[in-house]
Amino acid sequence: MPVTGNNGYLLLVLFLLGTNCALASPKKGKSQSSAWTVVQDVGDYNILGPWSFLGPFSIGKTEVDGDPVEAFGGVRNLTKQKSKIFFSELVQGGKAGWTKLRTQNGVVSLNFPIGERANVDFNRVIQSINKMSGLEFQGWLVSDFVVENQGQFSLLCTGAHHVEVDQYRLLHGDVYSTGWARSTLTLSQGKHTIYIRVRSKASANIVCSIRRVSSTDVVIHRASSSVPDIVGGLLSSSLLSLPVANLGMTWKKIRLRVSRSEIPRQALNSWARGRKSLPEMVGAASQGEDGVWVAPGQTLMMQANFELRGEKGSERFDHSWADEAPGDGSCLDAWLHAEWQELQDGGQLVTTSVSEDLKVGFRCRKPSQSFIFTFRDHDGSVAQAAAVRPWAAEDCRARAGCGVLLSLSGVGVQANDQADAHKYRKAGGSDFLFGFRDAWVLAPERDGAHNWEGTGYNCAVQSLAALEQLVSQHERMRDYPVDVRRVLFAGHSRGGHGAWMLAEHHPDRAVGVVSLSGWWKREEYADANILFDLDHQLSFLQPQLKMIFEACIADHDSSQLAGNLLGLSVMIRTGSEDMSVPPWHSRRMARILQEKGVKLTFNELPGKAHWWWDTEKESDGGAMNDPQLRKFYSRLSEPLPAFGTRMEAVVYNPSTHSGRGGIRVLQQVVPYRRSLLEMRVEEEGGKVSLRVDSKNVLRLSLCREFSRWMRNASSIRLVLDGQEIGEEVVSR
């Protein structure tokens, strides 16, 4: 779901780039002409440059790949060999070498062609080899700088994965241009050299700056994840993750504190006017009251726990205090600071200082609105999700819990926007209806590229458990119990692939699957995730090792796992004019599912692109929530589908697959090879038998879902690979 158009994305990129330059460049608008940067003892950040660039060379898509100049002794041995020639597939004439570059507005730009030794025409490259992966390149940027006096310095290189200073001092870069991924190092007086291994697509922009820091600098940066909302006057959750940087040169034991909190002045002059009992925010580092040790130069994602308290620290306050809050913007601001302790020479911990305050705003939402909550993810980090409560509490109580529409987002779509995409406006009405009468909407998200595989997949699974815990504990949610064992897996774009991943690994808890404009396999989605194509390392990669690498990602191929959806209802939709994720992906998955015998609805909408708000009528729900989809989503009102007379379980990684038909593979004979359970129900002599034939299965177990075979029989006999396991494994 696009949040802005192409122009919006361009403006965002320029804004981020301009922000970094403005912070770092004392000579905005001028190019650098000196031989090297002299790092001053005082003042703002010093821009590094000019630079020498060695390259460009080809590189694989998703890895740093092999270093093309390592065979010649490495880049450090080549800085004085400025005339040396290196053969490169990318350069016209085949000969690459060193090119001198100056910074402009603090940026060193690699926009080809840039001289005789970097004379690249990427249009000709991709046309000649018929591969978009020809746009990928790598090389080395090298620059010298001079330090006036020995001291401690903070280095920030946006757009760079990692940085090396002098003799193999490896430091992290700021590859995602956050503005806070700095490194701290001690530098002696005199000349130093910085080396940056560049990898990018078609062009690159790098900004490197350095300044002297005090030995006690500690900075709290803006939260990288969403801030939990206040819902119905109560916090939806307590966790917040904040990047805390120790820019000094000593270990520090850091803890977070709330300095103060207050209702914004604008609120006091409107909805909060005259209210006498208003809460305050208190909090501390969740890792422990005593704090966490942070290494010199380390930026640690510290977790803070927040709590709303009444006057004088009382746990009791009027929960209706925010009932009139508009729902957008901050309704309560909290100021946080970091305080830290250091070891003195005698081994005693002494509190030395506190940081500047960081303001965090909390949004107030009505229980009927979508809201953001945070949770501790599978790896201990803090993830976030947005949820929409069902309309009817009585329906949830009658069913012992409302099911969940797990709605997975595309790239760049915030959790709140994904949840709110499930809306429509009735004909003649003026207001939108969000969510559903008898189902929860849950839209998880976590930082970084994940494609709903690996960490993304685990985050989505963990969000279901987090929602269950929130509903059971939150006063405004308890009357709307949730059944996280009854899920409809849905998603758009990247989330369409995520819907395949979650449903194929958890088919026994699925009431249905909806993939909207999704792709079937990450490595086949345009040129975004190409593997083993033009990599420099391929000339060193043995086929047997390549086979192992490829086997490790087979678990993310939705076509390989399609058999797990046998017995479920599936909907695939795409727009005929979709150029972001072409209909080819949806058509292919539809063909594969049909071959497997899966009950499938396929709809390719004429004239529709990747996203739309109006399918047939204005504000009818569009790409995520129009009448056809709402009818399909109504399966959440029904029990889990009965097991069919023929099903199968396809498993590549037992740790990610929860089982099919109540049978779970625990161990494979040969790891990461296809394991298969073929199940069929037979009736003979008045007895019902479940016959299971297995391939590449060493151990398996029966789960509680196995009892669902009993819906139409008083008992069942399990026969595994021709051997009867039990006469009546499960009986009413």
Secondary structure, DSSP 8 states (H G I E B T S, - for coil): --SS-HHHHHHHHHHHHHHHHHHH-SSTT-B--SSSEEE-SSSS-EE---EEEEEEE---SSS----TTGGGT-GGGTTT-TT--EE-SSSTTSEEEEEEE--BTTBEEEES--SGGG---HHHHHHHHT-GGGGEEEEEEEEEEEESS-EEEEEEEET-SEEEETTTEEEE-BTT--S---EEEEE-SEEEEEEEEEEEESEEEEEEEEEE--TT-EEE---SS----EETTEES--EEEEEEEE-SSS-EEEEEEEEEEE--HHHHTTTTTT-----EEEEEETT-TT-EEE-TT-EEEEEEEEEEE-GGG-S---GGGGTT--SSSEEEEEEEEEEEEEE-TTS-EEEEEE---EEEEEEEE-TTS-EEEEEE-TTS-EEEEEEE--S-HHHHHHTTSEEEEEEE--TT--HHHHHHTSEEE-TT-SSEEES-SSEEEEEEE-SS--TTSTHHHHHHHHHHHHHHHHHHH-TTTTTS-EEEEEEEEEEETHHHHHHHHHHHH-GGGEEEEEEES--S-GGGSTTTS--SSS-GGGGG--HHHHHHHHHTTGGG-TTTTGGGGTTSEEEEEEETT-SSS-HHHHHHHHHHHHHHT-EEEEEEETT--S--S-SSSTTS-HHHHSHHHHHHHGGGGS------SEEEEEES-TTT---BTTEEEEE-SSTTS-EEEEEEEEEETTEEEEEEEEES-SEEEE-GGGGGGGGG-SB-EEEETTEEEES-SSB-
